[in-house]
Amino acid sequence: MGTTVLDRPAPPATKPKPKPSFIPDLIYFEPKALDYPKGRRIWDWAQQEGIPYRMTSSHNRITNLPGDTELEQYKMAKRTLVVGIRKTLKFDTSKPSAEYAIPIATGCMGHCHYCYLQTTLGAKPYIRIYVNTDDIMDAARGYIEERKPEITRFEAACTSDPVGLEPISGSLRELIEFMADQEYGRLRFVTKFHHVDSLLDAKHNGHTRIRFSVNSKYVIRHFEPNTSRFEERIEAAGKVARAGYPLGFIIAPIIWHDGWEEGYGELIEQLASALPPEAKQNLTFELIQHRFTKTAKNVIERRYPKTKLEMDIEKRKYKWGRWGQGKYVYPDEQADALRMYLSERIFEHFPESTIDYFT
């Protein structure tokens, strides 16, 4: 007697394929970058992959990207890698996350509509990797010496998402192992990518905190194209926790949308159920509400003309920032509601965690 459709076992559930590591469509090299082992290694990798390349006199002057329109050139820039030397070794401050930003890369392959890099990188949205990491680490050592015996924290993700570039650069592993030997130095970085496997056996001595950027399903679905899926990020978070790294989460930007309470409540519940026990020790959260400038609004609407991102100035409060530059944030009543709801859900599910700040 033959089996019917109902008798047949259901096919096994298949996991979505993980997103591949970033592979650029075009690479530029500064000639002197090839004098460094990292530069030569990336050159050899590009040759093996058959990636088209060009030479450039400076990583700051890439002006002839393919594309007939600004939007086409922008999309190409996000697929373009520039390999160069970081000449400016004076570090910017990075409050409230850390004392200083440590510059190992600039630019990101993600297409997050709300990202502040839309404006801070201006007309240079292409991705840059710096090959002179020894010089950068020497500069960091100087900052550490200046502040001893205070701890000096360095944020490696102010101008990039270095985890997405790590399979190409290897720079994070170098920084992690450098910082492991610094009694008064600490490293921090945040990511929306899951490419952490090469970091798991690095010597870190607990001196590097790896944080993952997470959000409600609504925000990830509508505003975070070309990043790792939420499930991939949480799986990676479990890996780094099991490897002994201090772990953290940034919920940013927190966006007021229909069903936001349900969405963010579900987010915290998913984190609590998916994380292994060791990931819940010494856990930190950073909460950042959505904000934008007039310049950012204009750039975002030009680059993502179909975006659903709400940027109605009439619904926002103007908040002054550094150097007289201001941003539009949520009015106090909405901001307080977001802060209180998320804080309550976090401490409900992670009673021993710390919320570093809400801004």
N, C-alpha and C positions, 0 to 999 in steps of 0.2 A: 504493500500500500504506500503510495507516494505521500510526501509531506506537503501540507498546504502552506501558503504564505504565513499563516498564523503560527504554524508549528516551527518554522525556521527560527533559529536563534538570531537575535538582533546583532548587527555588526558592532564590533567594539567601538566605543567612542574614540574619536581621533582628536588629539590636541591640535590647536592651530599651530602652524609652523612658526617658529621664532623668527623675528625680524633679523635679517643678516646684519653683520657689521657694516658700517659705512664704507662704501667704495665710491670714490669720487669719479665724475665723468672727465675731469680735467685737473691736472696738477701743474702748479708753477713752482719753480725752484729758484731761490737766490743762489748764484754760483758759489759763494763762500759757505753756504749751508752744506755743500758736499764735502767740505773739509772736516766735518764733524761725523763721528760714527753714526749718530742717529740719522743725519741727513743722507749719508751714503746708504744706510739700511733702507730708508724709505724709497730712495732712488731705485735700488735693486728690486724692491717689492713692486714698484710701479712698472718696471720693465717686465717683470714676470707676469703681472696682471694685464699687460698690454694697454695701460692707461695712457692716453695722449698727454704730453707734457710740453711746457714752454719754459723759457728762462725769463727772469725778471730782475731788474736792478734793485727792487725794493718790495718787500711784502706789503708795504703801505700804498703802492701805486699799481693797482691792477685795473686798467681802464678799458681794455679791449675784449671784454667778455662777449661771447656769441649771444645773439638775440636781437630782434628788430624793434622790440618795445621795452620799456622800463620793466614791465612785469616779467617778460621773458628773460631779461638779463638778471633780474632778481632770483628767479627760479634756478637759473644756471649758476649764479653765485653760491646758492645753497648746496650745489653739487660740485663746487670747486674747492680744492685744497691748495694752500700756499705754504711752502716749507721755507722758513727763513730764520733769521737770528734776531733775538730780542735785544735791542740795543739799550732801551730805557730800563734801567734796573732800580729805579726809584718806585717803590710799591705804593699804590693807592690805599687809602683806608677802606675798611669794609664793615662798618657798623650796621646793624647790631650783631652780625654773625661772627665777626672776628676783628682782630686789630688791623690786619693787612690782607690785601688780595695778592696772591702769588701768581704771576702771569706765565702759565705754561702753554696756553692756547687762547685763541680769540675766535668767536663765531661758533655757530651750532647748525647741525644738519636738520634739526627739528623745525617744524613749521607752526609753533605755538602762536596763535593769533595775538595774544595779549603781551608777548614777551617784551621786556624793556630794551632788549638788544635791537629791536626794530628802530629805535631812535639813537641809542648810544653808539651804535656802529654806523649810523648814517648811511652813506653811499658805499660802505665797505662791508656788505653782509657775507662776504666769502669767508672761508674757514682757514685759520692760520695755526700752524704748529711751529713752536720754537725749538730749535735743536740744541741750543746752548744751555742745557739744564744745569750743568755744573756752575756756570756763572750765576744762574738764578738761585741755586741753592747757596752759593757763597754769599749772595746779597741777603738771603733769608737769615743766614748765620749772623750777619752783622746786626740785623734788627733784633735778633734774640739776645745778643750780647748787650745791646743798648738798654734793654728792659729788664735784664736780670736783677733781682731774683723773681720778678713777676713772670708768669707764663705768657708767652706770645702765641696767639692763634693766627693761622694763615688759612684763608678761604681760597680754594683752587678753582671754584666754579663761578666767579663773578662775571666773567666775560665769555664763558663757554660752558659746554657740558663735556668735561674731559673724559668721562666714562665711555661715551660714544666714540671717542677718538683713541681710546687706550689700545685697541688691537693694532693700530697703526703706530702710535707714538711710544708707548711704554713709559710715558713720563710720570704717570701717577705712581707706578710701582717704584720708580726712582725716588720720588718725593717721600713716599711712605717709608721706605727703608732709610732714607736720610733722616727723617723726623724721628724714627724709632730711637736714634742715638742722641737726640737732643733733649737733655733733661728739662729745659725750660721752653721747648717748642712743641706745638701741636698743629696738626693738619686737619682740615675739614673740607668736604666737598659734597655737593648735592647733585643728583642725577635723575633723569627720566628714562635712563637706559639700563639694560640688564647685563652688559658685557663685563662682568666682574671676575670671571674665572681665573684670569691671569694674576689677580690680586690676592687670591685666597691663601696661597702659601708664602706670601711676602712677610718678612719680619716687620712687625708694626709696634710691638710693645704696648699696645693699647693707646698709642699717641695719635691715632687717626680715627676720626669719627666720620663714618659714611652715612649720608642721609639720602633718602629717596623722596622725590616730589610725588605726592599723591593727590587725588581729587575725586569729586563725585563722578559717577558715570556720565552724567550730562556734560560736565566740563571736558572730560577726556575725549568723549565722542565728538563734540562739536569744535573744540579749540586746540587740540594737541595732535595734529597729524604728524606722521613720520617719527613717532616716538614708540618706545616699547609699551606693550599692553600692561594694564594694571597688574594682571596675574604674573607677568614676567618680572615686573619690578618687585613684587612681594616675594616671589621665589628667590630672586637675587638677594633681597634683604635677609631672608633666612640663611642663605649661604654665608654672607659676611658675618652674621651674628655667630654662626657655628664656628667660623674661623677666628672668633675672639675679638672682632672689631666692636668698639662702641657704635651703637646704631641710633639713627634718628629719622624723623619724618618731617617734611615741610608740607603743610597743606596750603597751597598757593597756586594761583590766586583764589581766595574764597569768593565765590560769585553768588550774588543774590539772584536766584532764578525760581521759577515755579517749581514747587516741591523741594526746595533747598534743604529743609529740615530732614525730610525722608532721605534725600540723597546723601547728605553728610552723615546722618545717623547710620545708614547702610555702610558707608565707607569705614567708619570706626569699627563697626561690627565685623566687617570682612577682615580688617587688619587683625582684630583680636582672635578670630577663628583660624586664620591662615598662618600666623606667626608661630614658630616653635618656642618653647618655654624660654630658651636662652636669649631669644630676641627681645624679650620683654623686660630684661634686666637693664638698669641704667639707661632707659629709653628716654629720648627727648623729642619734643614737638616744637615746631615754629609755625606760627599762624600769621598769614599775610593776606589782608583783604585786597580785592582788585582795585587798582588805581591806574590812572592814565594822565598824560599831559595832552594839551591841544595838538602839539606836534605829533605825538604818538597816534592820536585819533586819526589825523590826516594820513599818516603813513600806513596805518593798518587798513583803513578803508580803501586805500589805493592798491595795496598788495593783496588784500583778501576781500574783494568787493562783495562777496556773498556772505560774509561773516555774520553770525547771529550775536556777536559780542555786543552787549549793551554799553553804549558810551554816550548817554544823554547827559550833557552838562547840566541841564535844568534839574536833574534828579540827584545831583552830587553836591558834596561839600568841597570847597577849595581849601587845601592844606598846604601851607607854606613849607618849603624844604630848604636845603642848604643853598647858599649863594643866591637867595632870592628866587629860586625856581620852585614852583608849586605844582601840585598834582590834585586831580579830582578823585576823592575817596567817597565812601558811603556816608550819608548823614549819621550823626552820633547815635540816633535811635536804632538804625539798621546795624551799624557797626557793633554796638553793644549787644544786640540780639545775636549776631553771628558769634561774637567772642564768647558769650555766656553759654550758648547752646553747645558749641564745639568743646569748650572747656569741661562742661558737665559730662558730655559723652566720653571724652578722653579719660577723665578720672574715674568714670563708672567702669570702664573696661581695662584701664591701665592705672590702677590706683597708686603705683609706685613711680610713675613717670613724672617728668618735669616739662612744663611749658615754658620755654625760654623767653618768649615774647609774643605779643599780638601787636601788629602794626597795620 
